[in-house]
Amino acid sequence: MSPFDDLIADKGQPPLDKLTPLPAEQLARLRAAHPGLPEGYLDFLANLGFGELGEASFMLYSGLIAPYEAFSGTPEGLDGVWLFGDDFAGSSCGFDSAHGWRIVEIDPTNFSKDVVGEDFAAFIRIRIAAAG
């Protein structure tokens, strides 16, 4: 049983229609590379997937990327942050692995990080509702 069973039932319908489940081998590599990664995130990728939520509302990546891959270099204060998505407007969201894998949003203008959640399931449900 998944905490996303209700969403899985709506798979293929907007705003979930552009998501692609992550293949098991990629999921295993992600889990091995990032011990402690929240199970809710992995469950979502496995059962619902990655991709665009709604019409350019939020992009969920097929894995985690380091801040230097999204920004020029690694901005100060983002060590231990792994990005999992963005809002198509410059703000990126990710996990702060140095602080219990809490969810942070990175402001692209000054690279400040704001804690926006502790639970991936709650976070992504808010994004899905906004995209719907």
Residue frames as qw, qx, qy, qz and C-alpha x, y, z in Angstrom:
[[0.000, 0.889, 0.457, 0.000, 0.00, 0.00, 0.00],
 [0.433, 0.247, 0.024, 0.866, 1.28, 3.43, -0.96],
 [0.058, -0.548, -0.406, 0.729, 0.53, 6.76, 0.71],
 [0.178, 0.351, -0.313, -0.864, -0.32, 7.85, -2.84],
 [0.258, 0.263, 0.924, 0.107, -2.98, 5.21, -3.63],
 [0.286, 0.756, 0.449, -0.381, -5.60, 7.93, -4.16],
 [0.150, 0.752, -0.329, -0.551, -3.33, 9.71, -6.65],
 [0.206, -0.192, 0.895, 0.346, -2.37, 6.47, -8.38],
 [0.371, 0.510, 0.767, -0.117, -6.08, 5.96, -9.10],
 [0.293, 0.882, 0.161, -0.333, -6.06, 9.34, -10.94],
 [0.398, -0.413, 0.564, 0.594, -2.89, 8.62, -12.90],
 [0.316, 0.288, 0.714, 0.554, -3.25, 9.59, -16.52],
 [0.011, -0.870, -0.468, -0.154, -5.57, 12.48, -15.65],
 [0.231, 0.623, -0.164, 0.729, -4.45, 16.12, -15.34],
 [0.167, 0.910, -0.376, -0.052, -2.35, 17.31, -13.59],
 [0.643, -0.433, 0.628, 0.069, -0.69, 13.87, -13.27],
 [0.856, 0.459, 0.218, -0.094, -0.92, 12.91, -16.94],
 [0.497, 0.787, -0.348, 0.114, 2.63, 13.95, -17.86],
 [0.451, -0.638, 0.608, -0.143, 4.39, 11.89, -15.19],
 [0.781, 0.322, -0.530, -0.080, 6.48, 8.82, -16.04],
 [0.849, -0.517, 0.111, -0.027, 7.28, 6.20, -13.38],
 [0.012, 0.765, -0.643, -0.026, 10.98, 5.84, -12.64],
 [0.831, 0.179, -0.520, -0.084, 12.33, 2.42, -13.73],
 [0.857, -0.513, -0.055, 0.010, 13.27, 0.07, -10.88],
 [0.804, 0.074, -0.083, 0.584, 16.99, 0.07, -11.76],
 [0.175, 0.590, -0.063, 0.786, 17.16, 3.88, -11.63],
 [0.596, -0.690, -0.052, -0.407, 15.23, 3.85, -8.37],
 [0.916, -0.295, -0.103, 0.253, 17.73, 1.36, -6.91],
 [0.593, 0.303, -0.092, 0.741, 20.67, 3.55, -7.98],
 [0.152, -0.697, -0.004, -0.701, 19.05, 6.61, -6.44],
 [0.785, -0.588, -0.076, -0.180, 18.42, 4.76, -3.17],
 [0.884, -0.103, -0.093, 0.447, 22.02, 3.47, -3.07],
 [0.429, 0.451, -0.044, 0.781, 23.53, 6.87, -3.83],
 [0.189, -0.489, 0.159, -0.836, 21.51, 8.68, -1.17],
 [0.422, -0.285, -0.825, 0.243, 20.99, 6.62, 2.00],
 [0.077, -0.400, -0.514, 0.755, 18.31, 8.22, 4.12],
 [0.176, -0.072, -0.411, -0.892, 16.38, 9.60, 1.16],
 [0.504, 0.071, 0.466, -0.724, 12.73, 9.87, 2.24],
 [0.297, 0.160, 0.934, 0.115, 10.66, 6.81, 1.31],
 [0.377, 0.698, 0.455, -0.405, 7.72, 9.01, 0.31],
 [0.209, 0.729, -0.372, -0.536, 9.80, 10.57, -2.44],
 [0.070, -0.267, 0.917, 0.289, 10.96, 7.18, -3.71],
 [0.345, 0.386, 0.835, -0.188, 7.41, 5.82, -3.55],
 [0.377, 0.754, 0.155, -0.516, 6.12, 8.77, -5.57],
 [0.159, 0.606, -0.617, -0.476, 8.79, 8.30, -8.25],
 [0.164, -0.072, 0.977, 0.117, 8.09, 4.56, -8.44],
 [0.256, 0.469, 0.829, -0.165, 4.30, 4.74, -8.56],
 [0.294, 0.865, 0.300, -0.273, 3.50, 8.11, -10.15],
 [0.747, 0.354, 0.203, 0.525, 6.79, 9.27, -11.57],
 [0.312, -0.469, 0.076, 0.823, 8.71, 12.31, -12.64],
 [0.257, 0.436, 0.560, 0.656, 7.93, 15.03, -15.15],
 [0.084, -0.226, -0.034, -0.970, 5.70, 18.05, -15.44],
 [0.027, 0.480, 0.782, -0.396, 2.77, 18.62, -13.09],
 [0.257, 0.807, 0.379, -0.373, -0.04, 20.41, -14.87],
 [0.553, 0.744, 0.152, 0.342, 0.79, 23.05, -17.45],
 [0.453, 0.488, -0.285, 0.690, 4.27, 24.25, -16.47],
 [0.551, -0.769, -0.056, -0.320, 3.34, 24.34, -12.79],
 [0.506, -0.668, 0.544, -0.034, 6.16, 22.20, -11.37],
 [0.730, 0.443, -0.517, -0.061, 8.83, 19.92, -12.83],
 [0.776, -0.484, 0.396, -0.082, 9.83, 16.87, -10.81],
 [0.257, 0.651, -0.690, -0.182, 13.21, 15.56, -11.98],
 [0.908, 0.067, -0.386, -0.147, 13.97, 11.89, -12.61],
 [0.782, -0.170, -0.380, 0.464, 16.44, 12.00, -9.73],
 [0.369, -0.866, -0.093, 0.324, 18.42, 14.40, -7.60],
 [0.599, 0.590, -0.043, 0.540, 20.83, 17.01, -8.89],
 [0.527, -0.372, -0.243, 0.724, 23.48, 18.96, -7.05],
 [0.062, 0.887, 0.224, -0.400, 23.02, 22.75, -6.88],
 [0.206, -0.537, 0.471, 0.669, 26.04, 23.33, -9.15],
 [0.290, 0.230, 0.823, 0.432, 24.10, 21.60, -11.94],
 [0.086, 0.803, 0.584, 0.076, 21.31, 24.18, -11.70],
 [0.110, -0.985, 0.003, 0.130, 23.31, 27.26, -10.70],
 [0.514, 0.706, -0.384, 0.300, 26.79, 28.60, -11.45],
 [0.225, 0.365, -0.743, 0.514, 29.01, 26.68, -9.05],
 [0.483, -0.483, -0.721, 0.112, 27.73, 25.63, -5.65],
 [0.149, -0.743, 0.014, -0.652, 26.32, 28.69, -3.94],
 [0.109, 0.256, -0.713, 0.644, 27.37, 29.14, -0.32],
 [0.466, -0.065, 0.510, -0.721, 25.06, 27.50, 2.19],
 [0.828, 0.198, -0.132, -0.508, 23.79, 24.80, -0.17],
 [0.200, 0.359, -0.909, 0.066, 26.18, 22.00, 0.80],
 [0.173, 0.099, 0.926, -0.322, 24.13, 18.87, 1.42],
 [0.548, 0.451, 0.247, -0.660, 21.19, 20.12, -0.66],
 [0.244, 0.040, 0.869, 0.429, 19.94, 17.85, -3.44],
 [0.402, 0.275, -0.040, -0.872, 17.42, 19.36, -5.86],
 [0.357, 0.212, 0.909, 0.029, 14.42, 17.33, -7.03],
 [0.269, 0.677, 0.641, 0.243, 12.39, 19.89, -8.97],
 [0.150, -0.165, -0.003, 0.975, 11.64, 23.46, -9.98],
 [0.285, 0.631, 0.552, -0.465, 8.73, 25.78, -10.66],
 [0.532, 0.539, 0.457, 0.465, 9.72, 26.76, -14.23],
 [0.027, 0.963, 0.104, 0.247, 10.36, 30.30, -12.92],
 [0.305, 0.679, -0.479, 0.466, 13.79, 29.85, -11.34],
 [0.520, -0.516, 0.504, -0.457, 12.97, 28.59, -7.85],
 [0.591, 0.188, -0.783, -0.048, 14.24, 25.09, -7.15],
 [0.746, -0.477, 0.207, -0.415, 13.13, 22.65, -4.47],
 [0.629, 0.324, -0.695, 0.132, 15.15, 19.92, -2.87],
 [0.824, -0.497, -0.266, 0.054, 16.15, 18.00, 0.20],
 [0.024, -0.806, 0.485, -0.338, 18.60, 19.30, 2.79],
 [0.869, -0.019, -0.490, 0.070, 20.39, 16.05, 3.61],
 [0.358, 0.274, -0.550, 0.703, 22.47, 17.75, 6.30],
 [0.278, -0.108, 0.432, -0.851, 19.33, 18.60, 8.28],
 [0.450, 0.161, 0.794, -0.377, 17.14, 15.50, 8.28],
 [0.185, 0.233, 0.792, 0.533, 16.19, 15.60, 4.59],
 [0.189, 0.671, 0.454, -0.555, 13.80, 18.47, 5.17],
 [0.478, 0.597, 0.497, 0.411, 12.40, 20.13, 2.06],
 [0.221, -0.596, -0.008, 0.772, 13.85, 23.48, 1.06],
 [0.501, 0.793, 0.314, 0.149, 13.16, 26.01, -1.66],
 [0.546, -0.240, 0.155, 0.788, 16.08, 27.91, -3.18],
 [0.227, 0.903, 0.165, -0.326, 15.58, 31.54, -4.20],
 [0.777, 0.354, 0.217, 0.474, 17.43, 32.01, -7.52],
 [0.161, 0.920, -0.014, 0.356, 18.18, 35.68, -6.84],
 [0.170, -0.783, 0.492, -0.341, 20.25, 35.21, -3.69],
 [0.614, 0.168, -0.770, 0.052, 20.45, 31.40, -3.25],
 [0.351, -0.297, 0.600, -0.655, 18.85, 31.55, 0.17],
 [0.389, -0.143, -0.893, -0.179, 17.13, 28.38, 1.28],
 [0.496, -0.243, 0.270, -0.789, 13.82, 28.37, 3.06],
 [0.107, 0.058, 0.982, -0.145, 12.41, 25.30, 4.76],
 [0.503, 0.001, -0.247, -0.828, 9.05, 24.58, 3.12],
 [0.885, -0.153, -0.161, -0.408, 8.29, 21.15, 4.55],
 [0.368, -0.484, 0.777, -0.162, 9.34, 18.08, 6.45],
 [0.630, 0.153, 0.754, -0.104, 7.24, 15.52, 4.57],
 [0.054, -0.152, 0.655, 0.738, 7.48, 14.92, 0.82],
 [0.036, 0.470, 0.864, 0.177, 3.93, 13.56, 0.55],
 [0.024, -0.802, -0.427, 0.418, 2.45, 16.73, 2.04],
 [0.123, -0.557, 0.300, 0.765, 4.72, 18.93, -0.09],
 [0.068, -0.011, 0.775, 0.628, 3.90, 17.23, -3.40],
 [0.050, 0.610, 0.791, -0.017, 0.17, 17.17, -2.66],
 [0.008, -0.778, -0.170, 0.605, 0.25, 20.96, -2.30],
 [0.060, -0.405, 0.554, 0.724, 2.07, 21.22, -5.65],
 [0.085, 0.262, 0.899, 0.340, -0.44, 18.88, -7.30],
 [0.049, 0.739, 0.608, -0.286, -3.38, 20.88, -5.94],
 [0.019, -0.713, 0.100, 0.694, -1.82, 24.10, -7.25],
 [0.072, -0.232, 0.735, 0.634, -1.28, 22.50, -10.68],
 [0.187, 0.379, 0.905, 0.041, -4.82, 21.14, -10.89]]
